[in-house]
Amino acid sequence: MRIIPSRTERRRHSRKYAEGEVAPHHSFYFRGPEGRLNLRAQNLILFMQLAEGVDEETWMYHLRRGDYSRWFRKVIKDKVLAARAAGVESMADVSAGDSRGLIAEAIKEHYTLPA
C-alpha cells in the first residue's frame, strides 16, 4: 500500500475557526489601550462582528501592536492570513475603516463564512 500526497493544500479545522469556539485562553480579546473593554472573539465570525463595532482607538491599538496577525498565526494557525494582516498592520497611514475592510476581506477570502 502506498499513500499518494494530496495535490491541494490542506485546510485543517477551517470551519472550526470560522464558526466553532476556541478556548477562552485562545480567544481574541478586544481590550483597547486602557483595558476598558473585554470583548471576546472565540472564532472568526465573532472577530469580524466585534471588529465592526469597536471604536477606532481600540481597533488601531490592536492593529499597531500586531495583535491581529499574531492571533491568526498562533491560534488560527493560518500563516497566509497572518501575513495579509501583518501587511495591513505595517501600513503607516491606513485608517481604522480601511484596515478593518482589508482584514475582513482577507478572512472572507480564506474562509467561507455563512451569510
PyMOL commands that set and color helices and strands:
alter all, ss='L'
color gray80, all
select helices_A, chain A and resi 14-19+24-26+44-53+56-65+67-74+79-89+96-110
alter helices_A, ss='H'
color red, helices_A
select strands_A, chain A and resi 28-30+39-41
alter strands_A, ss='S'
color yellow, strands_A
deselect
rebuild
show_as cartoon
